[in-house]
């Protein structure tokens, strides 16, 4: 995600020299997918832990 963002900024700053805006965007999207999946996994994990003992606060 970070490298795609850096690439897009460099392409924007030097459009006559650098190409590949779509590739940089694809890199950002492909980098964001694991981040979203990780957050979803953590939320799911905490949700499942909260029901392990019949509900309640998952932080106890």
CHARMM-style PDB file with segment names, atoms N, HN, CA, C and O in Angstrom:
ATOM      1  N   UNK     1       0.827  -1.184   0.000  1.00  0.00      PROA
ATOM      2  CA  UNK     1       0.000   0.000   0.000  1.00  0.00      PROA
ATOM      3  C   UNK     1       0.873   1.250   0.000  1.00  0.00      PROA
ATOM      4  O   UNK     1       0.645   2.181  -0.772  1.00  0.00      PROA
ATOM      5  N   UNK     2       1.855   1.257   0.860  1.00  0.00      PROA
ATOM      6  HN  UNK     2       2.040   0.501   1.487  1.00  0.00      PROA
ATOM      7  CA  UNK     2       2.724   2.429   0.993  1.00  0.00      PROA
ATOM      8  C   UNK     2       3.518   2.666  -0.289  1.00  0.00      PROA
ATOM      9  O   UNK     2       3.616   3.800  -0.758  1.00  0.00      PROA
ATOM     10  N   UNK     3       4.079   1.611  -0.850  1.00  0.00      PROA
ATOM     11  HN  UNK     3       4.000   0.690  -0.469  1.00  0.00      PROA
ATOM     12  CA  UNK     3       4.885   1.775  -2.064  1.00  0.00      PROA
ATOM     13  C   UNK     3       4.036   2.224  -3.250  1.00  0.00      PROA
ATOM     14  O   UNK     3       4.505   2.995  -4.088  1.00  0.00      PROA
ATOM     15  N   UNK     4       2.795   1.750  -3.329  1.00  0.00      PROA
ATOM     16  HN  UNK     4       2.414   1.124  -2.649  1.00  0.00      PROA
ATOM     17  CA  UNK     4       1.889   2.208  -4.381  1.00  0.00      PROA
ATOM     18  C   UNK     4       1.586   3.684  -4.244  1.00  0.00      PROA
ATOM     19  O   UNK     4       1.496   4.402  -5.240  1.00  0.00      PROA
ATOM     20  N   UNK     5       1.430   4.135  -3.021  1.00  0.00      PROA
ATOM     21  HN  UNK     5       1.503   3.552  -2.212  1.00  0.00      PROA
ATOM     22  CA  UNK     5       1.176   5.549  -2.774  1.00  0.00      PROA
ATOM     23  C   UNK     5       2.391   6.402  -3.142  1.00  0.00      PROA
ATOM     24  O   UNK     5       2.246   7.475  -3.727  1.00  0.00      PROA
ATOM     25  N   UNK     6       3.573   5.930  -2.803  1.00  0.00      PROA
ATOM     26  HN  UNK     6       3.691   5.058  -2.328  1.00  0.00      PROA
ATOM     27  CA  UNK     6       4.805   6.645  -3.165  1.00  0.00      PROA
ATOM     28  C   UNK     6       4.941   6.715  -4.682  1.00  0.00      PROA
ATOM     29  O   UNK     6       5.291   7.760  -5.232  1.00  0.00      PROA
ATOM     30  N   UNK     7       4.665   5.604  -5.354  1.00  0.00      PROA
ATOM     31  HN  UNK     7       4.380   4.756  -4.907  1.00  0.00      PROA
ATOM     32  CA  UNK     7       4.763   5.575  -6.817  1.00  0.00      PROA
ATOM     33  C   UNK     7       3.777   6.539  -7.450  1.00  0.00      PROA
ATOM     34  O   UNK     7       4.129   7.242  -8.397  1.00  0.00      PROA
ATOM     35  N   UNK     8       2.552   6.587  -6.949  1.00  0.00      PROA
ATOM     36  HN  UNK     8       2.266   6.016  -6.180  1.00  0.00      PROA
ATOM     37  CA  UNK     8       1.558   7.514  -7.512  1.00  0.00      PROA
ATOM     38  C   UNK     8       2.009   8.958  -7.341  1.00  0.00      PROA
ATOM     39  O   UNK     8       1.814   9.775  -8.241  1.00  0.00      PROA
ATOM     40  N   UNK     9       2.609   9.282  -6.198  1.00  0.00      PROA
ATOM     41  HN  UNK     9       2.767   8.618  -5.468  1.00  0.00      PROA
ATOM     42  CA  UNK     9       3.082  10.651  -5.977  1.00  0.00      PROA
ATOM     43  C   UNK     9       4.213  10.995  -6.940  1.00  0.00      PROA
ATOM     44  O   UNK     9       4.243  12.093  -7.495  1.00  0.00      PROA
ATOM     45  N   UNK    10       5.144  10.061  -7.142  1.00  0.00      PROA
ATOM     46  HN  UNK    10       5.120   9.168  -6.691  1.00  0.00      PROA
ATOM     47  CA  UNK    10       6.248  10.316  -8.069  1.00  0.00      PROA
ATOM     48  C   UNK    10       5.751  10.466  -9.500  1.00  0.00      PROA
ATOM     49  O   UNK    10       6.245  11.311 -10.245  1.00  0.00      PROA
ATOM     50  N   UNK    11       4.774   9.649  -9.888  1.00  0.00      PROA
ATOM     51  HN  UNK    11       4.373   8.962  -9.282  1.00  0.00      PROA
ATOM     52  CA  UNK    11       4.210   9.744 -11.236  1.00  0.00      PROA
ATOM     53  C   UNK    11       3.498  11.080 -11.399  1.00  0.00      PROA
ATOM     54  O   UNK    11       3.585  11.704 -12.457  1.00  0.00      PROA
ATOM     55  N   UNK    12       2.798  11.523 -10.367  1.00  0.00      PROA
ATOM     56  HN  UNK    12       2.727  11.016  -9.508  1.00  0.00      PROA
ATOM     57  CA  UNK    12       2.093  12.802 -10.428  1.00  0.00      PROA
ATOM     58  C   UNK    12       3.079  13.968 -10.524  1.00  0.00      PROA
ATOM     59  O   UNK    12       2.816  14.946 -11.224  1.00  0.00      PROA
ATOM     60  N   UNK    13       4.213  13.867  -9.823  1.00  0.00      PROA
ATOM     61  HN  UNK    13       4.426  13.073  -9.255  1.00  0.00      PROA
ATOM     62  CA  UNK    13       5.212  14.937  -9.833  1.00  0.00      PROA
ATOM     63  C   UNK    13       5.982  15.006 -11.147  1.00  0.00      PROA
ATOM     64  O   UNK    13       6.406  16.089 -11.551  1.00  0.00      PROA
ATOM     65  N   UNK    14       6.174  13.867 -11.828  1.00  0.00      PROA
ATOM     66  HN  UNK    14       5.830  12.987 -11.501  1.00  0.00      PROA
ATOM     67  CA  UNK    14       6.951  13.824 -13.073  1.00  0.00      PROA
ATOM     68  C   UNK    14       6.183  13.058 -14.158  1.00  0.00      PROA
ATOM     69  O   UNK    14       6.638  11.998 -14.589  1.00  0.00      PROA
ATOM     70  N   UNK    15       5.034  13.567 -14.607  1.00  0.00      PROA
ATOM     71  HN  UNK    15       4.665  14.428 -14.257  1.00  0.00      PROA
ATOM     72  CA  UNK    15       4.221  12.803 -15.569  1.00  0.00      PROA
ATOM     73  C   UNK    15       4.881  12.644 -16.937  1.00  0.00      PROA
ATOM     74  O   UNK    15       4.581  11.692 -17.657  1.00  0.00      PROA
ATOM     75  N   UNK    16       5.773  13.558 -17.302  1.00  0.00      PROA
ATOM     76  HN  UNK    16       6.017  14.331 -16.717  1.00  0.00      PROA
ATOM     77  CA  UNK    16       6.433  13.449 -18.609  1.00  0.00      PROA
ATOM     78  C   UNK    16       7.497  12.352 -18.615  1.00  0.00      PROA
ATOM     79  O   UNK    16       7.848  11.834 -19.675  1.00  0.00      PROA
ATOM     80  N   UNK    17       8.002  12.001 -17.454  1.00  0.00      PROA
ATOM     81  HN  UNK    17       7.717  12.422 -16.593  1.00  0.00      PROA
ATOM     82  CA  UNK    17       9.080  11.024 -17.357  1.00  0.00      PROA
ATOM     83  C   UNK    17       8.607   9.650 -16.879  1.00  0.00      PROA
ATOM     84  O   UNK    17       9.152   8.627 -17.294  1.00  0.00      PROA
ATOM     85  N   UNK    18       7.615   9.625 -16.026  1.00  0.00      PROA
ATOM     86  HN  UNK    18       7.173  10.456 -15.689  1.00  0.00      PROA
ATOM     87  CA  UNK    18       7.175   8.373 -15.417  1.00  0.00      PROA
ATOM     88  C   UNK    18       5.757   8.025 -15.855  1.00  0.00      PROA
ATOM     89  O   UNK    18       4.897   8.899 -15.965  1.00  0.00      PROA
ATOM     90  N   UNK    19       5.528   6.760 -16.099  1.00  0.00      PROA
ATOM     91  HN  UNK    19       6.226   6.050 -16.009  1.00  0.00      PROA
ATOM     92  CA  UNK    19       4.200   6.248 -16.462  1.00  0.00      PROA
ATOM     93  C   UNK    19       3.841   5.139 -15.480  1.00  0.00      PROA
ATOM     94  O   UNK    19       4.663   4.749 -14.651  1.00  0.00      PROA
ATOM     95  N   UNK    20       2.627   4.637 -15.572  1.00  0.00      PROA
ATOM     96  HN  UNK    20       1.959   4.954 -16.246  1.00  0.00      PROA
ATOM     97  CA  UNK    20       2.235   3.506 -14.746  1.00  0.00      PROA
ATOM     98  C   UNK    20       1.295   3.861 -13.613  1.00  0.00      PROA
ATOM     99  O   UNK    20       1.303   3.213 -12.566  1.00  0.00      PROA
ATOM    100  N   UNK    21       0.483   4.889 -13.816  1.00  0.00      PROA
ATOM    101  HN  UNK    21       0.476   5.415 -14.666  1.00  0.00      PROA
ATOM    102  CA  UNK    21      -0.462   5.291 -12.774  1.00  0.00      PROA
ATOM    103  C   UNK    21      -1.398   4.139 -12.410  1.00  0.00      PROA
ATOM    104  O   UNK    21      -1.694   3.930 -11.234  1.00  0.00      PROA
ATOM    105  N   UNK    22      -1.861   3.397 -13.404  1.00  0.00      PROA
ATOM    106  HN  UNK    22      -1.620   3.567 -14.360  1.00  0.00      PROA
ATOM    107  CA  UNK    22      -2.763   2.270 -13.154  1.00  0.00      PROA
ATOM    108  C   UNK    22      -2.090   1.147 -12.384  1.00  0.00      PROA
ATOM    109  O   UNK    22      -2.705   0.525 -11.517  1.00  0.00      PROA
ATOM    110  N   UNK    23      -0.829   0.889 -12.700  1.00  0.00      PROA
ATOM    111  HN  UNK    23      -0.330   1.394 -13.405  1.00  0.00      PROA
ATOM    112  CA  UNK    23      -0.080  -0.155 -11.986  1.00  0.00      PROA
ATOM    113  C   UNK    23       0.109   0.246 -10.519  1.00  0.00      PROA
ATOM    114  O   UNK    23      -0.008  -0.588  -9.621  1.00  0.00      PROA
ATOM    115  N   UNK    24       0.403   1.530 -10.286  1.00  0.00      PROA
ATOM    116  HN  UNK    24       0.498   2.208 -11.015  1.00  0.00      PROA
ATOM    117  CA  UNK    24       0.563   2.005  -8.912  1.00  0.00      PROA
ATOM    118  C   UNK    24      -0.752   1.897  -8.146  1.00  0.00      PROA
ATOM    119  O   UNK    24      -0.765   1.528  -6.972  1.00  0.00      PROA
ATOM    120  N   UNK    25      -1.854   2.218  -8.813  1.00  0.00      PROA
ATOM    121  HN  UNK    25      -1.844   2.517  -9.767  1.00  0.00      PROA
ATOM    122  CA  UNK    25      -3.163   2.096  -8.179  1.00  0.00      PROA
ATOM    123  C   UNK    25      -3.472   0.633  -7.860  1.00  0.00      PROA
ATOM    124  O   UNK    25      -3.996   0.324  -6.790  1.00  0.00      PROA
ATOM    125  N   UNK    26      -3.149  -0.259  -8.785  1.00  0.00      PROA
ATOM    126  HN  UNK    26      -2.724  -0.008  -9.655  1.00  0.00      PROA
ATOM    127  CA  UNK    26      -3.356  -1.693  -8.537  1.00  0.00      PROA
ATOM    128  C   UNK    26      -2.513  -2.157  -7.347  1.00  0.00      PROA
ATOM    129  O   UNK    26      -2.970  -2.971  -6.544  1.00  0.00      PROA
ATOM    130  N   UNK    27      -1.302  -1.651  -7.231  1.00  0.00      PROA
ATOM    131  HN  UNK    27      -0.930  -0.990  -7.883  1.00  0.00      PROA
ATOM    132  CA  UNK    27      -0.455  -1.986  -6.087  1.00  0.00      PROA
ATOM    133  C   UNK    27      -1.056  -1.516  -4.776  1.00  0.00      PROA
ATOM    134  O   UNK    27      -0.979  -2.212  -3.764  1.00  0.00      PROA
ATOM    135  N   UNK    28      -1.654  -0.335  -4.797  1.00  0.00      PROA
ATOM    136  HN  UNK    28      -1.717   0.230  -5.619  1.00  0.00      PROA
ATOM    137  CA  UNK    28      -2.307   0.167  -3.588  1.00  0.00      PROA
ATOM    138  C   UNK    28      -3.501  -0.707  -3.213  1.00  0.00      PROA
ATOM    139  O   UNK    28      -3.695  -1.034  -2.042  1.00  0.00      PROA
ATOM    140  N   UNK    29      -4.293  -1.081  -4.206  1.00  0.00      PROA
ATOM    141  HN  UNK    29      -4.135  -0.815  -5.157  1.00  0.00      PROA
ATOM    142  CA  UNK    29      -5.470  -1.913  -3.941  1.00  0.00      PROA
ATOM    143  C   UNK    29      -5.045  -3.284  -3.422  1.00  0.00      PROA
ATOM    144  O   UNK    29      -5.603  -3.786  -2.447  1.00  0.00      PROA
ATOM    145  N   UNK    30      -4.054  -3.885  -4.080  1.00  0.00      PROA
ATOM    146  HN  UNK    30      -3.601  -3.477  -4.872  1.00  0.00      PROA
ATOM    147  CA  UNK    30      -3.591  -5.203  -3.642  1.00  0.00      PROA
ATOM    148  C   UNK    30      -2.910  -5.145  -2.275  1.00  0.00      PROA
ATOM    149  O   UNK    30      -2.901  -6.138  -1.547  1.00  0.00      PROA
ATOM    150  N   UNK    31      -2.353  -4.017  -1.928  1.00  0.00      PROA
ATOM    151  HN  UNK    31      -2.360  -3.211  -2.520  1.00  0.00      PROA
ATOM    152  CA  UNK    31      -1.770  -3.855  -0.605  1.00  0.00      PROA
ATOM    153  C   UNK    31      -2.819  -3.631   0.471  1.00  0.00      PROA
ATOM    154  O   UNK    31      -2.619  -4.000   1.628  1.00  0.00      PROA
ATOM    155  N   UNK    32      -3.941  -3.024   0.089  1.00  0.00      PROA
ATOM    156  HN  UNK    32      -4.104  -2.724  -0.851  1.00  0.00      PROA
ATOM    157  CA  UNK    32      -5.001  -2.744   1.059  1.00  0.00      PROA
ATOM    158  C   UNK    32      -5.805  -3.994   1.402  1.00  0.00      PROA
ATOM    159  O   UNK    32      -6.348  -4.098   2.502  1.00  0.00      PROA
ATOM    160  N   UNK    33      -5.885  -4.936   0.478  1.00  0.00      PROA
ATOM    161  HN  UNK    33      -5.444  -4.852  -0.416  1.00  0.00      PROA
ATOM    162  CA  UNK    33      -6.686  -6.146   0.709  1.00  0.00      PROA
ATOM    163  C   UNK    33      -6.216  -6.916   1.950  1.00  0.00      PROA
ATOM    164  O   UNK    33      -7.059  -7.277   2.771  1.00  0.00      PROA
ATOM    165  N   UNK    34      -4.925  -7.185   2.127  1.00  0.00      PROA
ATOM    166  HN  UNK    34      -4.240  -6.891   1.460  1.00  0.00      PROA
ATOM    167  CA  UNK    34      -4.507  -7.891   3.357  1.00  0.00      PROA
ATOM    168  C   UNK    34      -4.753  -7.084   4.631  1.00  0.00      PROA
ATOM    169  O   UNK    34      -5.019  -7.661   5.686  1.00  0.00      PROA
ATOM    170  N   UNK    35      -4.668  -5.767   4.542  1.00  0.00      PROA
ATOM    171  HN  UNK    35      -4.453  -5.298   3.686  1.00  0.00      PROA
ATOM    172  CA  UNK    35      -4.927  -4.934   5.719  1.00  0.00      PROA
ATOM    173  C   UNK    35      -6.386  -5.072   6.142  1.00  0.00      PROA
ATOM    174  O   UNK    35      -6.685  -5.243   7.323  1.00  0.00      PROA
ATOM    175  N   UNK    36      -7.292  -4.995   5.164  1.00  0.00      PROA
ATOM    176  HN  UNK    36      -7.049  -4.857   4.204  1.00  0.00      PROA
ATOM    177  CA  UNK    36      -8.721  -5.148   5.455  1.00  0.00      PROA
ATOM    178  C   UNK    36      -9.005  -6.552   5.983  1.00  0.00      PROA
ATOM    179  O   UNK    36      -9.787  -6.718   6.919  1.00  0.00      PROA
ATOM    180  N   UNK    37      -8.373  -7.560   5.387  1.00  0.00      PROA
ATOM    181  HN  UNK    37      -7.737  -7.425   4.627  1.00  0.00      PROA
ATOM    182  CA  UNK    37      -8.579  -8.939   5.839  1.00  0.00      PROA
ATOM    183  C   UNK    37      -8.084  -9.118   7.276  1.00  0.00      PROA
ATOM    184  O   UNK    37      -8.728  -9.810   8.065  1.00  0.00      PROA
ATOM    185  N   UNK    38      -6.967  -8.512   7.620  1.00  0.00      PROA
ATOM    186  HN  UNK    38      -6.444  -7.950   6.979  1.00  0.00      PROA
ATOM    187  CA  UNK    38      -6.444  -8.612   8.980  1.00  0.00      PROA
ATOM    188  C   UNK    38      -7.397  -7.978   9.988  1.00  0.00      PROA
ATOM    189  O   UNK    38      -7.666  -8.554  11.043  1.00  0.00      PROA
ATOM    190  N   UNK    39      -7.904  -6.800   9.663  1.00  0.00      PROA
ATOM    191  HN  UNK    39      -7.686  -6.333   8.807  1.00  0.00      PROA
ATOM    192  CA  UNK    39      -8.851  -6.134  10.560  1.00  0.00      PROA
ATOM    193  C   UNK    39     -10.109  -6.983  10.725  1.00  0.00      PROA
ATOM    194  O   UNK    39     -10.620  -7.127  11.835  1.00  0.00      PROA
ATOM    195  N   UNK    40     -10.610  -7.547   9.618  1.00  0.00      PROA
ATOM    196  HN  UNK    40     -10.194  -7.429   8.716  1.00  0.00      PROA
ATOM    197  CA  UNK    40     -11.800  -8.400   9.687  1.00  0.00      PROA
ATOM    198  C   UNK    40     -11.528  -9.636  10.545  1.00  0.00      PROA
ATOM    199  O   UNK    40     -12.389 -10.049  11.322  1.00  0.00      PROA
ATOM    200  N   UNK    41     -10.349 -10.225  10.411  1.00  0.00      PROA
ATOM    201  HN  UNK    41      -9.650  -9.890   9.780  1.00  0.00      PROA
ATOM    202  CA  UNK    41      -9.993 -11.394  11.214  1.00  0.00      PROA
ATOM    203  C   UNK    41      -9.942 -11.048  12.698  1.00  0.00      PROA
ATOM    204  O   UNK    41     -10.433 -11.812  13.529  1.00  0.00      PROA
ATOM    205  N   UNK    42      -9.359  -9.917  13.032  1.00  0.00      PROA
ATOM    206  HN  UNK    42      -8.960  -9.296  12.357  1.00  0.00      PROA
ATOM    207  CA  UNK    42      -9.264  -9.508  14.436  1.00  0.00      PROA
ATOM    208  C   UNK    42     -10.653  -9.276  15.018  1.00  0.00      PROA
ATOM    209  O   UNK    42     -10.942  -9.706  16.134  1.00  0.00      PROA
ATOM    210  N   UNK    43     -11.514  -8.592  14.260  1.00  0.00      PROA
ATOM    211  HN  UNK    43     -11.279  -8.242  13.353  1.00  0.00      PROA
ATOM    212  CA  UNK    43     -12.881  -8.355  14.730  1.00  0.00      PROA
ATOM    213  C   UNK    43     -13.609  -9.680  14.918  1.00  0.00      PROA
ATOM    214  O   UNK    43     -14.288  -9.876  15.926  1.00  0.00      PROA
ATOM    215  N   UNK    44     -13.475 -10.589  13.957  1.00  0.00      PROA
ATOM    216  HN  UNK    44     -12.924 -10.429  13.138  1.00  0.00      PROA
ATOM    217  CA  UNK    44     -14.115 -11.900  14.055  1.00  0.00      PROA
ATOM    218  C   UNK    44     -13.582 -12.673  15.258  1.00  0.00      PROA
ATOM    219  O   UNK    44     -14.356 -13.288  15.991  1.00  0.00      PROA
ATOM    220  N   UNK    45     -12.271 -12.645  15.464  1.00  0.00      PROA
ATOM    221  HN  UNK    45     -11.642 -12.145  14.869  1.00  0.00      PROA
ATOM    222  CA  UNK    45     -11.649 -13.346  16.585  1.00  0.00      PROA
ATOM    223  C   UNK    45     -12.172 -12.816  17.919  1.00  0.00      PROA
ATOM    224  O   UNK    45     -12.512 -13.598  18.807  1.00  0.00      PROA
ATOM    225  N   UNK    46     -12.236 -11.497  18.061  1.00  0.00      PROA
ATOM    226  HN  UNK    46     -11.960 -10.862  17.340  1.00  0.00      PROA
ATOM    227  CA  UNK    46     -12.748 -10.911  19.300  1.00  0.00      PROA
ATOM    228  C   UNK    46     -14.228 -11.239  19.486  1.00  0.00      PROA
ATOM    229  O   UNK    46     -14.680 -11.463  20.609  1.00  0.00      PROA
ATOM    230  N   UNK    47     -14.972 -11.266  18.398  1.00  0.00      PROA
ATOM    231  HN  UNK    47     -14.605 -11.084  17.486  1.00  0.00      PROA
ATOM    232  CA  UNK    47     -16.388 -11.627  18.454  1.00  0.00      PROA
ATOM    233  C   UNK    47     -16.556 -13.061  18.934  1.00  0.00      PROA
ATOM    234  O   UNK    47     -17.417 -13.340  19.769  1.00  0.00      PROA
ATOM    235  N   UNK    48     -15.742 -13.968  18.415  1.00  0.00      PROA
ATOM    236  HN  UNK    48     -15.042 -13.741  17.737  1.00  0.00      PROA
ATOM    237  CA  UNK    48     -15.837 -15.374  18.813  1.00  0.00      PROA
ATOM    238  C   UNK    48     -15.405 -15.574  20.266  1.00  0.00      PROA
ATOM    239  O   UNK    48     -15.988 -16.394  20.974  1.00  0.00      PROA
ATOM    240  N   UNK    49     -14.407 -14.847  20.710  1.00  0.00      PROA
ATOM    241  HN  UNK    49     -13.933 -14.181  20.135  1.00  0.00      PROA
ATOM    242  CA  UNK    49     -13.969 -14.941  22.104  1.00  0.00      PROA
ATOM    243  C   UNK    49     -15.078 -14.466  23.039  1.00  0.00      PROA
ATOM    244  O   UNK    49     -15.262 -15.029  24.118  1.00  0.00      PROA
ATOM    245  N   UNK    50     -15.812 -13.441  22.634  1.00  0.00      PROA
ATOM    246  HN  UNK    50     -15.662 -12.983  21.758  1.00  0.00      PROA
ATOM    247  CA  UNK    50     -16.869 -12.920  23.503  1.00  0.00      PROA
ATOM    248  C   UNK    50     -17.983 -13.939  23.705  1.00  0.00      PROA
ATOM    249  O   UNK    50     -18.658 -13.907  24.734  1.00  0.00      PROA
ATOM    250  N   UNK    51     -18.192 -14.843  22.749  1.00  0.00      PROA
ATOM    251  HN  UNK    51     -17.643 -14.869  21.913  1.00  0.00      PROA
ATOM    252  CA  UNK    51     -19.234 -15.853  22.879  1.00  0.00      PROA
ATOM    253  C   UNK    51     -18.720 -17.175  23.452  1.00  0.00      PROA
ATOM    254  O   UNK    51     -19.509 -18.088  23.697  1.00  0.00      PROA
ATOM    255  N   UNK    52     -17.438 -17.286  23.662  1.00  0.00      PROA
ATOM    256  HN  UNK    52     -16.796 -16.545  23.462  1.00  0.00      PROA
ATOM    257  CA  UNK    52     -16.859 -18.515  24.201  1.00  0.00      PROA
ATOM    258  C   UNK    52     -17.404 -18.822  25.591  1.00  0.00      PROA
ATOM    259  O   UNK    52     -17.696 -19.975  25.910  1.00  0.00      PROA
ATOM    260  N   UNK    53     -17.536 -17.801  26.403  1.00  0.00      PROA
ATOM    261  HN  UNK    53     -17.299 -16.864  26.144  1.00  0.00      PROA
ATOM    262  CA  UNK    53     -18.000 -17.986  27.780  1.00  0.00      PROA
ATOM    263  C   UNK    53     -19.465 -17.586  27.944  1.00  0.00      PROA
ATOM    264  O   UNK    53     -19.900 -17.282  29.055  1.00  0.00      PROA
ATOM    265  N   UNK    54     -20.210 -17.584  26.879  1.00  0.00      PROA
ATOM    266  HN  UNK    54     -19.857 -17.830  25.976  1.00  0.00      PROA
ATOM    267  CA  UNK    54     -21.623 -17.234  26.964  1.00  0.00      PROA
ATOM    268  C   UNK    54     -21.890 -15.747  26.841  1.00  0.00      PROA
ATOM    269  O   UNK    54     -22.941 -15.275  27.273  1.00  0.00      PROA
ATOM    270  N   UNK    55     -20.975 -15.009  26.269  1.00  0.00      PROA
ATOM    271  HN  UNK    55     -20.121 -15.393  25.918  1.00  0.00      PROA
ATOM    272  CA  UNK    55     -21.171 -13.576  26.064  1.00  0.00      PROA
ATOM    273  C   UNK    55     -20.408 -12.761  27.081  1.00  0.00      PROA
ATOM    274  O   UNK    55     -19.707 -13.292  27.943  1.00  0.00      PROA
ATOM    275  N   UNK    56     -20.560 -11.476  26.960  1.00  0.00      PROA
ATOM    276  HN  UNK    56     -21.129 -11.044  26.260  1.00  0.00      PROA
ATOM    277  CA  UNK    56     -19.893 -10.588  27.899  1.00  0.00      PROA
ATOM    278  C   UNK    56     -18.768  -9.824  27.240  1.00  0.00      PROA
ATOM    279  O   UNK    56     -18.653  -9.778  26.015  1.00  0.00      PROA
ATOM    280  N   UNK    57     -17.953  -9.234  28.065  1.00  0.00      PROA
ATOM    281  HN  UNK    57     -18.046  -9.271  29.060  1.00  0.00      PROA
ATOM    282  CA  UNK    57     -16.857  -8.399  27.609  1.00  0.00      PROA
ATOM    283  C   UNK    57     -15.679  -9.267  27.171  1.00  0.00      PROA
ATOM    284  O   UNK    57     -15.175 -10.053  27.973  1.00  0.00      PROA
ATOM    285  N   UNK    58     -15.219  -9.143  25.899  1.00  0.00      PROA
ATOM    286  HN  UNK    58     -15.629  -8.505  25.248  1.00  0.00      PROA
ATOM    287  CA  UNK    58     -14.099  -9.980  25.453  1.00  0.00      PROA
ATOM    288  C   UNK    58     -12.764  -9.598  26.083  1.00  0.00      PROA
ATOM    289  O   UNK    58     -11.790 -10.336  25.934  1.00  0.00      PROA
ATOM    290  N   UNK    59     -12.690  -8.470  26.781  1.00  0.00      PROA
ATOM    291  HN  UNK    59     -13.481  -7.870  26.902  1.00  0.00      PROA
ATOM    292  CA  UNK    59     -11.431  -8.015  27.371  1.00  0.00      PROA
ATOM    293  C   UNK    59     -11.231  -8.524  28.788  1.00  0.00      PROA
ATOM    294  O   UNK    59     -10.190  -8.262  29.389  1.00  0.00      PROA
ATOM    295  N   UNK    60     -12.195  -9.241  29.336  1.00  0.00      PROA
ATOM    296  HN  UNK    60     -13.042  -9.455  28.848  1.00  0.00      PROA
ATOM    297  CA  UNK    60     -12.055  -9.761  30.708  1.00  0.00      PROA
ATOM    298  C   UNK    60     -11.268 -11.043  30.720  1.00  0.00      PROA
ATOM    299  OT1 UNK    60     -11.050 -11.624  31.783  1.00  0.00      PROA
TER     300      UNK     60
END
